[in-house]
């Protein structure tokens, strides 16, 4: 399944609406996301985005007239949990575009996916040594959610190669500074 930037924004808007029973706090499950429809669907663009999410099975609605509510489905909540931390959509969408167009220069799409995953995890941690395969796999899954098509095995191999190279380079710098 592939989602767009507008769909992710709508999922976040529903999940963190101040009109949920959690008053906008981080939801723990799909039922924590129920909110008033008019609190999150404010324009024709919002209505179209919500309809596309509903057709994909990622959101639900109930009620009539002024009593309409919306919430994330279990599948929608799963997608929300995977994409909620994305800050830089432009970089993500650029990576998806390059990956789906066969890569860039000498790099294949799968290698670029691995490089993207490594770079994203590296930004979140202070030590290259702490970067683990599961964190990189999460970022590869996000690429897939946004429609990137690549060989996951090759991508994780590239990410691990980059981690190994970064550790080696940092060790050489430490050795040179002694």
N, C-alpha and C positions, 0 to 999 in steps of 0.2 A: 504494500500500500504506500502511496506517495501523498504527502500533504504539502500545501502551499504555505507561504509566509502568512497570508491573511487567515488561513485556517488555524495555524498555530497561535496567532494573536487572539482569535476567537476562543480557542480552547483555554488559553490562559485567562482571558476575560471572564469566562464562565466559572472556571475553577477558583478564581480569587475574588469573585464579586463580593462586595461588602454586604450584599443582601442574602448570602448563604447563612445557614444557622451558625457558622463559624465566624461570621462577620469579616470575611476576607482573609482569614488565617489559612495557612497551608492545609489543604484537604488530605485526609488519610485514605479515603476510598471514594468511589464514584458517587455514592449517595450523599457525601459531604458537599457536593458541588451544586445541589439544587438551588436555583435562584429565580427571581422574577424575570420573565422574558424581556420586558421593556427596559430592564436595567442593563442588558447586554446587547440587545438588538435595537440599535438606535437609528440606523440609516438603511437605505435600499442595498448598499454594499454589504452591510452586516446581515441583512435578511438573505441575500444570495449566498454569502459565506456560510451562514448557519444551515441553509437548505442543502448545500453541498456536503457539509459535515453529517447532516441527518441522512442523506442518501448513502453515505459511506458507512453508516452505522456507528458513528463516533459520538453522537449526541442524541438526546431524547427530549420530547416536549410533551406537556400534558396541560389540561385545563382549557378554559374558553374565555373569550373577551378579556376583561381586566385581571382575570385569575390565572393567566398562562404562566407556566413555569418551564424552565429548561434545566438540563443537567447533562453531564458527561455520561456516556455508556461505560461499561467496564472496559471495552476496547479503547474508547476515547480517553479514559483515565490513564490507561497504560501508555498511550501515545503522549499524553500530557506529561507524565512522569519522566519520559525519556527526553522530551524537548524543552522542558520548562526552564532550563538554565541557559539556553542559547541567547547570546547577546548580539553577536555579529552575523546577521542574516546575509549580508552582502558577501562576506567571505565564504560562508557556507554555500550559497547559491552559485557563486563563481566556481567553487571546487566541484560541485555537482555538474555544472556545465562542462568544465574541462574534462572531468572523468568520463562523462557520457559522449564526448566528442573524440574519444580515443587517446586522451592524454595530451601532453605538451612536450615538444622537443624529443628528448631521448627517454622521457618518462611515460610509462603506460598509465592508463586510467587507474589500475589497481595500485600502482606504486604511488600515484598522487593521493589516492584514498589513504594509504598507509602514512604518507607524510603529513596529511591533514590531521589524522588521528593522533600521531605523535606530537605535533605542534600544539594541538588543543590541550592535550594532557600535560604537556610540558609547561604551558602557561598557568596551569592550576596547581602545580607543585613546585616546591623550592629545590628539590633534588632530583636529578635525572635517575638516581638509583632507586627512588621511590615509585617511579613510573611502572605500572604493571599492565599486563596483557588485558585484563578485564576492563580497565579504564579505557584502553585504546579500542577495545571491541564495542564499548558503549558509543564512542564517537563514530565508529564505522556503521553502527546501527542507525544513528541519526542521519548519516549520509544516505542510507537506504530508504529511510522514511521520507526523505526529500527527493527520492527518485533516482539516486545514483545507482548505476549498474556496474559491478566490478567483481573480481574474484577475491572473496574475503580472505582466503588462505594466502594469496600473494600480497594482499594489502597488509595483513598482520605481520607477515615476514618482513616487508619493507619497514614497517613501524619498529619492529624489534631490531632490525639492522641499524636504523637511525639511533635507537637507544644505545646500542652497543658502541656505535661510533662516538656518540656524545660522551659516554662514560670514558672511553679510551682517550678522547681529546682532553677531558677535564683532568684525567690522571696524568697526562703528559704535561699539562700546565702546572699542576701541583709539584711534579717531579722537577721541572725546570726552575720553579721558585724556591726549591730547597737549597 
